[in-house]
Amino acid sequence: MSVARTIERKLTEQLHPQSVDVLDQSHQHAGHASAPPGGESHFHVEIVAEAFNNLNRVARQRLVYQILNDELAGPVHALSLNTVTPAEAMTKPYSNGGHNRK
């Protein structure tokens, strides 16, 4: 199973999100010392989940890092996150890693 798919599966199982998008951005780091051949080391995750209610941004990120502990200790070199509640997703646009959402 790909690293991206593993990230998506773990977050889905633990947080039951309304949506989760995992973007592999490893190609943007090809040739860097920290980028292994074959990629799957740099990711951006956007997740909308009720589980983030009443958590500040740092607590949300810590929750995701805890769920992805094994991946962060292994193949994942960089992980950027956009964590929002369903209410926040409805009231303000959120990023998708620098890519225009269509």
N, CA, C and O atoms as a GROMACS GRO file, in nm:
protein
  408
    1MET      N    1   0.085  -0.117   0.000
    1MET     CA    2   0.000   0.000   0.000
    1MET      C    3   0.090   0.124   0.000
    1MET      O    4   0.190   0.128   0.071
    2SER      N    5   0.053   0.223  -0.079
    2SER     CA    6   0.133   0.344  -0.088
    2SER      C    7   0.127   0.420   0.044
    2SER      O    8   0.035   0.403   0.124
    3VAL      N    9   0.227   0.504   0.067
    3VAL     CA   10   0.230   0.586   0.188
    3VAL      C   11   0.109   0.679   0.192
    3VAL      O   12   0.046   0.694   0.296
    4ALA      N   13   0.076   0.741   0.080
    4ALA     CA   14  -0.039   0.830   0.074
    4ALA      C   15  -0.166   0.756   0.112
    4ALA      O   16  -0.248   0.808   0.188
    5ARG      N   17  -0.183   0.638   0.061
    5ARG     CA   18  -0.304   0.558   0.093
    5ARG      C   19  -0.305   0.519   0.240
    5ARG      O   20  -0.411   0.518   0.303
    6THR      N   21  -0.190   0.487   0.296
    6THR     CA   22  -0.181   0.454   0.438
    6THR      C   23  -0.220   0.573   0.524
    6THR      O   24  -0.293   0.558   0.623
    7ILE      N   25  -0.171   0.691   0.487
    7ILE     CA   26  -0.206   0.814   0.560
    7ILE      C   27  -0.358   0.835   0.555
    7ILE      O   28  -0.420   0.860   0.658
    8GLU      N   29  -0.415   0.824   0.437
    8GLU     CA   30  -0.560   0.843   0.422
    8GLU      C   31  -0.638   0.741   0.504
    8GLU      O   32  -0.734   0.776   0.571
    9ARG      N   33  -0.597   0.616   0.499
    9ARG     CA   34  -0.667   0.509   0.572
    9ARG      C   35  -0.662   0.534   0.722
    9ARG      O   36  -0.764   0.523   0.790
   10LYS      N   37  -0.544   0.565   0.775
   10LYS     CA   38  -0.531   0.586   0.919
   10LYS      C   39  -0.613   0.705   0.968
   10LYS      O   40  -0.680   0.697   1.071
   11LEU      N   41  -0.607   0.814   0.894
   11LEU     CA   42  -0.683   0.933   0.934
   11LEU      C   43  -0.833   0.907   0.926
   11LEU      O   44  -0.910   0.953   1.010
   12THR      N   45  -0.875   0.833   0.825
   12THR     CA   46  -1.017   0.801   0.809
   12THR      C   47  -1.064   0.710   0.923
   12THR      O   48  -1.171   0.732   0.980
   13GLU      N   49  -0.985   0.609   0.956
   13GLU     CA   50  -1.023   0.517   1.062
   13GLU      C   51  -1.030   0.585   1.198
   13GLU      O   52  -1.118   0.555   1.278
   14GLN      N   53  -0.939   0.676   1.225
   14GLN     CA   54  -0.930   0.738   1.357
   14GLN      C   55  -1.019   0.861   1.374
   14GLN      O   56  -1.074   0.883   1.482
   15LEU      N   57  -1.034   0.941   1.268
   15LEU     CA   58  -1.103   1.069   1.281
   15LEU      C   59  -1.241   1.073   1.217
   15LEU      O   60  -1.318   1.166   1.243
   16HIS      N   61  -1.274   0.975   1.134
   16HIS     CA   62  -1.403   0.971   1.065
   16HIS      C   63  -1.433   1.107   1.000
   16HIS      O   64  -1.537   1.168   1.027
   17PRO      N   65  -1.344   1.154   0.915
   17PRO     CA   66  -1.359   1.289   0.859
   17PRO      C   67  -1.470   1.298   0.754
   17PRO      O   68  -1.509   1.199   0.692
   18GLN      N   69  -1.519   1.420   0.736
   18GLN     CA   70  -1.613   1.446   0.628
   18GLN      C   71  -1.538   1.443   0.495
   18GLN      O   72  -1.593   1.403   0.393
   19SER      N   73  -1.412   1.486   0.497
   19SER     CA   74  -1.327   1.474   0.379
   19SER      C   75  -1.181   1.471   0.421
   19SER      O   76  -1.143   1.527   0.524
   20VAL      N   77  -1.102   1.404   0.341
   20VAL     CA   78  -0.957   1.400   0.362
   20VAL      C   79  -0.892   1.393   0.224
   20VAL      O   80  -0.926   1.308   0.141
   21ASP      N   81  -0.797   1.482   0.201
   21ASP     CA   82  -0.720   1.484   0.077
   21ASP      C   83  -0.573   1.472   0.112
   21ASP      O   84  -0.522   1.550   0.192
   22VAL      N   85  -0.507   1.376   0.053
   22VAL     CA   86  -0.364   1.356   0.075
   22VAL      C   87  -0.294   1.383  -0.057
   22VAL      O   88  -0.316   1.313  -0.156
   23LEU      N   89  -0.211   1.485  -0.058
   23LEU     CA   90  -0.139   1.524  -0.179
   23LEU      C   91   0.008   1.491  -0.164
   23LEU      O   92   0.075   1.541  -0.074
   24ASP      N   93   0.059   1.406  -0.252
   24ASP     CA   94   0.201   1.373  -0.252
   24ASP      C   95   0.275   1.484  -0.325
   24ASP      O   96   0.260   1.501  -0.446
   25GLN      N   97   0.355   1.559  -0.252
   25GLN     CA   98   0.430   1.671  -0.309
   25GLN      C   99   0.578   1.638  -0.324
   25GLN      O  100   0.661   1.728  -0.340
   26SER      N  101   0.610   1.511  -0.320
   26SER     CA  102   0.750   1.468  -0.327
   26SER      C  103   0.819   1.512  -0.455
   26SER      O  104   0.939   1.540  -0.454
   27HIS      N  105   0.744   1.520  -0.565
   27HIS     CA  106   0.804   1.559  -0.692
   27HIS      C  107   0.863   1.701  -0.685
   27HIS      O  108   0.955   1.734  -0.760
   28GLN      N  109   0.810   1.783  -0.594
   28GLN     CA  110   0.862   1.919  -0.580
   28GLN      C  111   0.997   1.922  -0.509
   28GLN      O  112   1.064   2.025  -0.505
   29HIS      N  113   1.036   1.808  -0.453
   29HIS     CA  114   1.160   1.800  -0.377
   29HIS      C  115   1.259   1.702  -0.438
   29HIS      O  116   1.360   1.668  -0.376
   30ALA      N  117   1.231   1.656  -0.557
   30ALA     CA  118   1.320   1.560  -0.624
   30ALA      C  119   1.460   1.620  -0.637
   30ALA      O  120   1.476   1.736  -0.676
   31GLY      N  121   1.558   1.542  -0.603
   31GLY     CA  122   1.696   1.587  -0.610
   31GLY      C  123   1.749   1.645  -0.481
   31GLY      O  124   1.870   1.660  -0.465
   32HIS      N  125   1.661   1.677  -0.388
   32HIS     CA  126   1.705   1.726  -0.257
   32HIS      C  127   1.761   1.610  -0.176
   32HIS      O  128   1.725   1.494  -0.197
   33ALA      N  129   1.849   1.641  -0.086
   33ALA     CA  130   1.912   1.537  -0.004
   33ALA      C  131   1.810   1.455   0.074
   33ALA      O  132   1.830   1.336   0.097
   34SER      N  133   1.701   1.519   0.116
   34SER     CA  134   1.602   1.450   0.198
   34SER      C  135   1.498   1.374   0.116
   34SER      O  136   1.410   1.308   0.172
   35ALA      N  137   1.505   1.384  -0.015
   35ALA     CA  138   1.406   1.319  -0.100
   35ALA      C  139   1.457   1.185  -0.152
   35ALA      O  140   1.550   1.182  -0.232
   36PRO      N  141   1.398   1.076  -0.106
   36PRO     CA  142   1.443   0.945  -0.152
   36PRO      C  143   1.399   0.919  -0.296
   36PRO      O  144   1.300   0.977  -0.341
   37PRO      N  145   1.470   0.835  -0.367
   37PRO     CA  146   1.425   0.798  -0.501
   37PRO      C  147   1.286   0.734  -0.492
   37PRO      O  148   1.259   0.656  -0.401
   38GLY      N  149   1.201   0.767  -0.584
   38GLY     CA  150   1.066   0.710  -0.584
   38GLY      C  151   0.966   0.795  -0.509
   38GLY      O  152   0.846   0.767  -0.514
   39GLY      N  153   1.011   0.898  -0.441
   39GLY     CA  154   0.918   0.990  -0.376
   39GLY      C  155   0.850   0.934  -0.254
   39GLY      O  156   0.908   0.855  -0.179
   40GLU      N  157   0.727   0.974  -0.233
   40GLU     CA  158   0.645   0.940  -0.118
   40GLU      C  159   0.713   0.978   0.013
   40GLU      O  160   0.721   0.897   0.106
   41SER      N  161   0.761   1.101   0.019
   41SER     CA  162   0.826   1.149   0.141
   41SER      C  163   0.773   1.285   0.187
   41SER      O  164   0.789   1.320   0.304
   42HIS      N  165   0.711   1.361   0.098
   42HIS     CA  166   0.660   1.495   0.129
   42HIS      C  167   0.511   1.501   0.096
   42HIS      O  168   0.471   1.476  -0.017
   43PHE      N  169   0.430   1.534   0.197
   43PHE     CA  170   0.285   1.531   0.180
   43PHE      C  171   0.219   1.656   0.235
   43PHE      O  172   0.268   1.719   0.329
   44HIS      N  173   0.106   1.690   0.174
   44HIS     CA  174   0.017   1.792   0.228
   44HIS      C  175  -0.117   1.723   0.249
   44HIS      O  176  -0.168   1.655   0.160
   45VAL      N  177  -0.174   1.740   0.370
   45VAL     CA  178  -0.302   1.677   0.403
   45VAL      C  179  -0.402   1.786   0.439
   45VAL      O  180  -0.375   1.874   0.520
   46GLU      N  181  -0.518   1.776   0.378
   46GLU     CA  182  -0.631   1.861   0.412
   46GLU      C  183  -0.739   1.771   0.467
   46GLU      O  184  -0.778   1.674   0.403
   47ILE      N  185  -0.786   1.804   0.587
   47ILE     CA  186  -0.884   1.717   0.650
   47ILE      C  187  -0.991   1.801   0.720
   47ILE      O  188  -0.962   1.897   0.791
   48VAL      N  189  -1.116   1.762   0.696
   48VAL     CA  190  -1.231   1.825   0.758
   48VAL      C  191  -1.293   1.720   0.849
   48VAL      O  192  -1.338   1.615   0.804
   49ALA      N  193  -1.295   1.750   0.981
   49ALA     CA  194  -1.345   1.651   1.076
   49ALA      C  195  -1.406   1.716   1.199
   49ALA      O  196  -1.356   1.816   1.250
   50GLU      N  197  -1.516   1.658   1.245
   50GLU     CA  198  -1.578   1.701   1.371
   50GLU      C  199  -1.482   1.683   1.488
   50GLU      O  200  -1.491   1.754   1.588
   51ALA      N  201  -1.391   1.588   1.475
   51ALA     CA  202  -1.295   1.560   1.582
   51ALA      C  203  -1.211   1.683   1.618
   51ALA      O  204  -1.152   1.687   1.726
   52PHE      N  205  -1.205   1.782   1.530
   52PHE     CA  206  -1.126   1.901   1.556
   52PHE      C  207  -1.204   2.009   1.632
   52PHE      O  208  -1.147   2.112   1.670
   53ASN      N  209  -1.334   1.986   1.655
   53ASN     CA  210  -1.412   2.082   1.733
   53ASN      C  211  -1.347   2.103   1.869
   53ASN      O  212  -1.303   2.007   1.933
   54ASN      N  213  -1.340   2.227   1.912
   54ASN     CA  214  -1.287   2.265   2.043
   54ASN      C  215  -1.137   2.239   2.058
   54ASN      O  216  -1.085   2.242   2.170
   55LEU      N  217  -1.067   2.215   1.949
   55LEU     CA  218  -0.921   2.201   1.952
   55LEU      C  219  -0.860   2.318   1.877
   55LEU      O  220  -0.907   2.356   1.770
   56ASN      N  221  -0.753   2.375   1.934
   56ASN     CA  222  -0.684   2.480   1.860
   56ASN      C  223  -0.596   2.417   1.752
   56ASN      O  224  -0.585   2.294   1.743
   57ARG      N  225  -0.535   2.501   1.670
   57ARG     CA  226  -0.456   2.451   1.557
   57ARG      C  227  -0.344   2.357   1.600
   57ARG      O  228  -0.321   2.255   1.536
   58VAL      N  229  -0.275   2.391   1.707
   58VAL     CA  230  -0.165   2.307   1.755
   58VAL      C  231  -0.217   2.172   1.804
   58VAL      O  232  -0.157   2.069   1.773
   59ALA      N  233  -0.325   2.171   1.878
   59ALA     CA  234  -0.382   2.045   1.927
   59ALA      C  235  -0.430   1.957   1.812
   59ALA      O  236  -0.416   1.835   1.816
   60ARG      N  237  -0.486   2.019   1.709
   60ARG     CA  238  -0.529   1.943   1.591
   60ARG      C  239  -0.410   1.876   1.524
   60ARG      O  240  -0.415   1.758   1.488
   61GLN      N  241  -0.302   1.952   1.508
   61GLN     CA  242  -0.185   1.897   1.443
   61GLN      C  243  -0.122   1.787   1.527
   61GLN      O  244  -0.076   1.686   1.473
   62ARG      N  245  -0.118   1.806   1.656
   62ARG     CA  246  -0.064   1.702   1.744
   62ARG      C  247  -0.145   1.573   1.733
   62ARG      O  248  -0.088   1.464   1.734
   63LEU      N  249  -0.276   1.586   1.722
   63LEU     CA  250  -0.362   1.469   1.706
   63LEU      C  251  -0.328   1.394   1.578
   63LEU      O  252  -0.315   1.271   1.578
   64VAL      N  253  -0.314   1.466   1.469
   64VAL     CA  254  -0.278   1.403   1.341
   64VAL      C  255  -0.139   1.340   1.350
   64VAL      O  256  -0.119   1.228   1.303
   65TYR      N  257  -0.043   1.410   1.409
   65TYR     CA  258   0.093   1.356   1.423
   65TYR      C  259   0.093   1.227   1.506
   65TYR      O  260   0.167   1.134   1.476
   66GLN      N  261   0.010   1.224   1.609
   66GLN     CA  262   0.000   1.104   1.692
   66GLN      C  263  -0.051   0.986   1.609
   66GLN      O  264   0.001   0.875   1.619
   67ILE      N  265  -0.152   1.010   1.528
   67ILE     CA  266  -0.210   0.904   1.444
   67ILE      C  267  -0.108   0.856   1.342
   67ILE      O  268  -0.103   0.736   1.311
   68LEU      N  269  -0.028   0.947   1.289
   68LEU     CA  270   0.069   0.913   1.183
   68LEU      C  271   0.210   0.895   1.238
   68LEU      O  272   0.307   0.909   1.163
   69ASN      N  273   0.223   0.863   1.364
   69ASN     CA  274   0.354   0.852   1.428
   69ASN      C  275   0.449   0.758   1.353
   69ASN      O  276   0.565   0.792   1.331
   70ASP      N  277   0.402   0.642   1.314
   70ASP     CA  278   0.488   0.544   1.245
   70ASP      C  279   0.538   0.598   1.112
   70ASP      O  280   0.654   0.580   1.076
   71GLU      N  281   0.450   0.665   1.037
   71GLU     CA  282   0.489   0.719   0.907
   71GLU      C  283   0.588   0.834   0.924
   71GLU      O  284   0.682   0.848   0.846
   72LEU      N  285   0.568   0.917   1.026
   72LEU     CA  286   0.659   1.029   1.051
   72LEU      C  287   0.795   0.981   1.099
   72LEU      O  288   0.896   1.047   1.077
   73ALA      N  289   0.798   0.867   1.164
   73ALA     CA  290   0.925   0.809   1.209
   73ALA      C  291   0.995   0.734   1.096
   73ALA      O  292   1.112   0.697   1.109
   74GLY      N  293   0.923   0.710   0.986
   74GLY     CA  294   0.978   0.631   0.877
   74GLY      C  295   0.984   0.708   0.747
   74GLY      O  296   1.068   0.796   0.730
   75PRO      N  297   0.894   0.674   0.654
   75PRO     CA  298   0.908   0.726   0.518
   75PRO      C  299   0.872   0.873   0.498
   75PRO      O  300   0.915   0.934   0.400
   76VAL      N  301   0.793   0.932   0.589
   76VAL     CA  302   0.748   1.070   0.568
   76VAL      C  303   0.851   1.167   0.625
   76VAL      O  304   0.876   1.168   0.745
   77HIS      N  305   0.908   1.247   0.537
   77HIS     CA  306   1.007   1.347   0.577
   77HIS      C  307   0.940   1.480   0.612
   77HIS      O  308   0.984   1.548   0.704
   78ALA      N  309   0.836   1.516   0.538
   78ALA     CA  310   0.768   1.644   0.560
   78ALA      C  311   0.618   1.626   0.546
   78ALA      O  312   0.570   1.556   0.456
   79LEU      N  313   0.544   1.690   0.637
   79LEU     CA  314   0.399   1.682   0.636
   79LEU      C  315   0.343   1.819   0.670
   79LEU      O  316   0.367   1.871   0.779
   80SER      N  317   0.269   1.877   0.576
   80SER     CA  318   0.199   2.001   0.605
   80SER      C  319   0.051   1.968   0.618
   80SER      O  320  -0.001   1.879   0.551
   81LEU      N  321  -0.016   2.042   0.706
   81LEU     CA  322  -0.154   2.010   0.738
   81LEU      C  323  -0.245   2.131   0.728
   81LEU      O  324  -0.206   2.244   0.757
   82ASN      N  325  -0.367   2.104   0.686
   82ASN     CA  326  -0.475   2.201   0.695
   82ASN      C  327  -0.589   2.125   0.762
   82ASN      O  328  -0.653   2.040   0.699
   83THR      N  329  -0.614   2.157   0.889
   83THR     CA  330  -0.713   2.084   0.968
   83THR      C  331  -0.826   2.179   1.005
   83THR      O  332  -0.804   2.280   1.072
   84VAL      N  333  -0.947   2.148   0.961
   84VAL     CA  334  -1.063   2.233   0.988
   84VAL      C  335  -1.183   2.149   1.029
   84VAL      O  336  -1.193   2.030   1.000
   85THR      N  337  -1.273   2.216   1.099
   85THR     CA  338  -1.401   2.154   1.134
   85THR      C  339  -1.497   2.172   1.016
   85THR      O  340  -1.471   2.254   0.928
   86PRO      N  341  -1.605   2.096   1.012
   86PRO     CA  342  -1.703   2.117   0.904
   86PRO      C  343  -1.757   2.259   0.901
   86PRO      O  344  -1.777   2.315   0.793
   87ALA      N  345  -1.781   2.318   1.017
   87ALA     CA  346  -1.831   2.456   1.020
   87ALA      C  347  -1.729   2.553   0.961
   87ALA      O  348  -1.765   2.644   0.887
   88GLU      N  349  -1.602   2.533   0.994
   88GLU     CA  350  -1.498   2.619   0.938
   88GLU      C  351  -1.486   2.601   0.787
   88GLU      O  352  -1.464   2.698   0.714
   89ALA      N  353  -1.501   2.480   0.741
   89ALA     CA  354  -1.492   2.453   0.597
   89ALA      C  355  -1.604   2.523   0.521
   89ALA      O  356  -1.587   2.560   0.405
   90MET      N  357  -1.719   2.541   0.586
   90MET     CA  358  -1.833   2.605   0.522
   90MET      C  359  -1.820   2.757   0.519
   90MET      O  360  -1.876   2.823   0.431
   91THR      N  361  -1.748   2.813   0.616
   91THR     CA  362  -1.744   2.959   0.631
   91THR      C  363  -1.620   3.024   0.574
   91THR      O  364  -1.619   3.144   0.551
   92LYS      N  365  -1.515   2.946   0.551
   92LYS     CA  366  -1.394   3.005   0.495
   92LYS      C  367  -1.326   2.906   0.403
   92LYS      O  368  -1.326   2.786   0.429
   93PRO      N  369  -1.270   2.956   0.296
   93PRO     CA  370  -1.199   2.865   0.206
   93PRO      C  371  -1.074   2.813   0.274
   93PRO      O  372  -1.011   2.883   0.354
   94TYR      N  373  -1.038   2.693   0.242
   94TYR     CA  374  -0.912   2.640   0.295
   94TYR      C  375  -0.824   2.597   0.180
   94TYR      O  376  -0.871   2.564   0.071
   95SER      N  377  -0.696   2.599   0.207
   95SER     CA  378  -0.596   2.572   0.104
   95SER      C  379  -0.598   2.425   0.066
   95SER      O  380  -0.644   2.340   0.141
   96ASN      N  381  -0.548   2.399  -0.053
   96ASN     CA  382  -0.524   2.259  -0.089
   96ASN      C  383  -0.380   2.246  -0.137
   96ASN      O  384  -0.352   2.192  -0.244
   97GLY      N  385  -0.291   2.296  -0.056
   97GLY     CA  386  -0.149   2.279  -0.082
   97GLY      C  387  -0.098   2.361  -0.199
   97GLY      O  388  -0.001   2.323  -0.263
   98GLY      N  389  -0.163   2.472  -0.226
   98GLY     CA  390  -0.118   2.557  -0.333
   98GLY      C  391  -0.176   2.522  -0.469
   98GLY      O  392  -0.137   2.580  -0.570
   99HIS      N  393  -0.268   2.427  -0.471
   99HIS     CA  394  -0.332   2.387  -0.597
   99HIS      C  395  -0.474   2.440  -0.596
   99HIS      O  396  -0.542   2.433  -0.493
  100ASN      N  397  -0.519   2.492  -0.703
  100ASN     CA  398  -0.656   2.546  -0.709
  100ASN      C  399  -0.755   2.432  -0.708
  100ASN      O  400  -0.746   2.339  -0.787
  101ARG      N  401  -0.850   2.442  -0.618
  101ARG     CA  402  -0.956   2.342  -0.607
  101ARG      C  403  -1.059   2.370  -0.715
  101ARG      O  404  -1.102   2.485  -0.731
  102LYS      N  405  -1.099   2.270  -0.788
  102LYS     CA  406  -1.198   2.285  -0.895
  102LYS      C  407  -1.325   2.215  -0.859
  102LYS      O  408  -1.420   2.216  -0.936
   0.00000   0.00000   0.00000
